[in-house]
Amino acid sequence: MIPAASPDLQPAEGARDHAIRHRSGGQALLSEPIGGDWKRLWREAIRDPRALLSLLDLDRALPVSDAAAMQFPLRVPRGFAARMRRGDPDDPLLRQVLPLDDEMQPVPGFTPDAVGDGLSRAGHGVIHKYQGRALLVATGSCAVHCRYCFRRHFPYAQESAAADGWQMAVETIRADASITEVILSGGDPLSLATSKLAALTILLSAVPHIRRLRIHTRLPIVLPERIDAECTAWLSSLPWPVAVVVHANHANEFDATVDAAMARLRQAGTTVLNQAVLLRGVNDSVAALAALSERCFDAGVLPYYLHQLDRVAGAAHFEVDDERARVLHAALVARLPGYLVPKLVREVAGDPAKRPL
């Protein structure tokens, strides 16, 4: 279970001193933030499932599991909740976050560590599964708690790379010259203050064999105010090509504020990709998947992966079987141009890469 961790809400002082120059010409990116203080909006997130249902005029329509909410607490930014349809118990955004009794039913084959993170631990806060790439667990904090999260049981308190000021994690990466790409993950790395992220990338910049940086984050979707001027200045200063992999599962997760966040990420010189999870009752139709890909591209984001559900304990009610997944993907191939079709994959513990389906 994710501990009751809080994001680093200290003022992000000093980040501009380290990270304000654009790598292409030394010019600062000084465009204004989207609006709103992301740290305040984080603190104001909805944490009571019944309060969320009441807000959506659904307080009598859906049973909430107190046991599931206790095991894995609800957290939903108010801006994300505002994109949910009032009065609709089947809203695809609501379904992703609402704790239900289904989570508490044990199902064979669904385990706490569905993707073998524990077996791939290379050092404190570092997971090394695939050739040339190392994943750095930056934090256990997220702005939203997705009920299907494959790390909902991960021991973040013991495995956060930030615990000692990044030193052990950076040294693990420095000691392995085969690692050319570092992936910041979590939790959500953008839940940390920009100053803390800048401190990490300063240390990583001294590792000569790193050629690329990747950031896996849901914040630009659920809390787009996080992509403020300080964040984009840090991103634009980095010495490597940067890929930001966001996570949206349904077209309704996009609105004008998300579009603005995506534009700011691109302005900072990053490549923006989307990875989604195929989820029963959320996006398991050709129409929903096509709309997601097209809405991503409208926002300047390329579809990247469509993951089969990681079989983590508590998420079985979201599973779509492989045969139906292949049928859906084949229909998507027939409907959309190739650049809008994400790869359908499953992560299997011990495999050298994501397994195509």
N, C-alpha and C positions, 0 to 999 in steps of 0.2 A: 504494500500500500504506500502511496506517496505520503510522506510526512507532512505535517502542517507547516510547510516551508513558506516563507514570504519572500517576495522579490527584493532585490537590493533597491531600496527606495531612498538612498542617500543622494544628495545633489551630485550630479555628474560633473563635478568640477575637474578641470584639467584636461578633459578629453580633447577640447579644441586645440590645446597646446601641442598635443601629440598627433592630431588627426584632422587637419582641416584643408590640406592641399590636394587638389585633384592631380592624380598621377599623370594625366596627359599633358598638363601644362602649368601646374603649380598654382592654379587659381582656386580660391575658396568658393564653395557652393554656399551661398548665403540666402537662398530662397526661404520664404517663411514657412513655418510649420503648418500642417494641415489645419490645426485648431484643436484646442483642448489639451490639458495636461495629462499625458498618458499615465503618469503615476497616480494622480488623483482618480482617474477613471478606473485604474486597476483596483484601487482601494474600494471603490463604489460598486464593484461587481456583485451580482446577485449570488447569494450563498444558500438561500433557503428555497428548497424545491417548491414548497407550497406558495411562497411569495412569487416565484416565477409563474406558476400556474394561475394565480390570481391576476397577475399582470396581463396574462393572455386570455382572461375570461374562461379559464379551464379548471378552476379550483374544484369543481364537482365532477369533472369528466374523466380524470385519470388517477389511478391509484399510485401513490409514491411509496417506494420502499425505504423505510427509515434505516433498515439494516444495510442496504446498498449504499445509501448516502453516508452512513457512518464509516463504512469500509473505504469508500472513495468519494470524498466530499464534492458536492456540486459547486462549480464556479462558472459564472457566465457574465461577461461584460455586458452592460446595458445596451450598448450599441449593437451587439450581435443579437440580443434578445429582441430589439426593435425590428429586426428583419424577419422575425417569426410571424406567422399568420395568426391573428387573434381568432380564437374560437375553433381552431383546427387541431384536434388531438393527434392528427397524423402529420403535422408539419415536419418536414425533413430536417430542419435545423433543431427543433425541439427534441426530436427523437435521438439525436446524437448526444444530448447532454443530460436527459432526464433519468434519474436512477429508478429502476423498476425491479420488481421481484424476480424477473427472469435472470438477473445477474447473480442471484444467490443460489441458483439451481446448478449443482455440479454436473458437468457433462464430460464423459470420457474423451480424452484427447485434448482437452483444454487445460493448460497448465500455467503456473505463474510466470515462467520464462519461456515464452512461446518461440522465440527466435534465437535462443542460445547465447544471449548476451554474457551470461556468467562464464560460459566456456571460452568466450573470446576475449576475456579480460587480459590486456597486455601490460597494464600498470594502473596505478591509482587514477581513476577517472578516464581511462583510455581503453576503447574496444577496438580490436584489430581483427576484422573478419576477412577482408578482401585485399588482394594484392595491390599495394601502392597506396591504400587509403586507410586512414585511422580516424576513428570517431572519438571526439572529446566530449564527455558528458559535462557540460558547463554548469548545469543547475538542475534541480528537481522541480522548479517552479514553472507553472504554465498560467496563461491568462484564462484558459478555458479547460475544463476537464471533460474530455471526450470519453464516453463510456466504453468504447472499443479500444482504448489506448493500450498498445502492446507493452508499455512500460508502467502500467498502473500498479504493479507489484514490485517495481525495481527499488533496490535499497539505496536511494539517493543520499541519505544521510552519511553512508559509508563511502560512496563512490563519486561524489562531486569533485571534479577536477579543480574547482576554485578553492577548495578547503585550505590549501597551503599557499595561496597566491599563485597558483598555476605551476609551481616549480616542478613537482614530481611528474606531472603530465607532459610538460615541455621536455623534460629530460628523457622521458620514455621515447618521445618522438625523435629527439635529437640522436638517440642511440641507434636508431634503425634507419639507415640511409635509403632503404627501399620505399619509405613513406614519402610520396610526393604530393599528396593531397590530404589536407586536414578538414574534417567535417565537424562543425560545431553543432551539437545537438543537446538533448536534455530529456525531460523538461523542454523548456524553450530558451535558447541562449539569449534571445532579445528581451527576456524578462529581466536581465541584468542591466544595470546602469551602463551607459555608453562608456564612461570612464573606466569601468572594470573590463569591458571588452577591449578597449584600447590598450590597457595594460597587458592583456593576454597577447594581442597581435604584435605588440612591440617585442615581446619575448619570442614569439614564433618567427618574426622577421629575421632573427639572428640564426635561424636554422637553415643552412644553405640548400638543403635538398627539397624544401617545400616549394612547389610550383603553382599550386592552386589552393584556394580556400572555398569551402562550401558551407552555407548556413542553412540548416533546416529549421523552419519557423512557421508557426501558425499565427503569430501576432499581427502581421500585416493584413490578415483576413479578419480576425476577431477583434482586434484593437488597433486599427490602422493609424491612429494618432501616434503610435510608437515610432513611426517612420518620420521623425521630426528632422529639423535642420542639423542638429548635432549628430544624429544617427547617419544621415546621408553624407555629412562631412567626413565622418570616420570611415565609412565604406569607400568613399572616393579617394581616400588617402592611402589605401592599402597597396602594398607593393606587388600583389599577385592578381591575376584574373579571379573574379569572385562570382560564384553562382549562388543565388538565393532561391532555395526551393521552398515554396509556400505550400500550404495544405488546405485545399477547399474540396468538398465532396459534392456540392450542389450549386447550381447557378444562382440560387437565391442568397448565397453567402456574399455575393458581390453587390455593392452599391456605389454611389459616387465617392464616398470616403475611401473605399477600398481601391477604386480606380485611381484616385489621387495618390494613394500610398504606392501603388504599382508604378505610377509615372515617376515618383520621386526615387524609387529604387533604380529604375532605368536611367534617370538623370545622373545618378551616382556612378554609373558605368557598370552595373551588375547585369548578369544574365538572369532572368527571372523565369523559373519553371514551376509547374504545379504537379504535386503528386496527390492522388486521391485513393480512397479505400472503397472497394465495392461493398455496399452495406444494404442488407435487406430492409426494405421499408424507407430507404433514404434515396438511393440512386440506382436501384436495380431494374432499370428499364432503358431501352434504347433512347427514348425521348429525353430522359433525364441526363444520361451520359452525353448525348450529343449537345444538349443545351449547356452543360458544364464546359465542354471543350470550346464551344463557340463563345461563351461568355468569358472564359479565360483569355482567348485570343483578342476579344474586344478590349480587354484590359491590358494587353501587351504581354501576356503570360503564355508560354508554350506548354501544352500538356506533355507530361513526362512519363509518369507511371500511373497505372491503375492497379493497385495492390489487391490481391485476394486477402481476406481477413487473416491477420495473425491470430492463431488459436490460443488466445490468452484467456485465463479463467475469468468468467464474468461476461464474456462477449459472444457466447454461442448463438444468442438470438439474432445477431446481425449477419450470420453466415449465409452466403450464397454458394451453392455447390459448384464444383469446377465445371461440370457439363453446361450448366446454365450460364456461367461466366463466359465460357468460350462462345456460346451462341450469341450472347449480348455483344461480345467484342467483335465477332465476325460481322454482325449487323452494323456495328459502328464503322468498321472498315469499308463496308459497302456504301455507307451513307455520307462519310466525310472525306475530305482530302487527307492524304497521308500525314501531313504535318499537324493535323488536329487529332490524330489517334494516339492515345498513350499506349505504352507497352503494358500488356497484361502479364503480371508476374506474381510469384509467391516467394517469400523468403523462407528458406529451409535451413535450419541449423546445420552447419558443417559444409554447406555448398560453397563453391568458390565465387559465386555471384548470385544475383536474383535469378530465380528459375522461371523462364518463359512458360506460359501455359498455352 
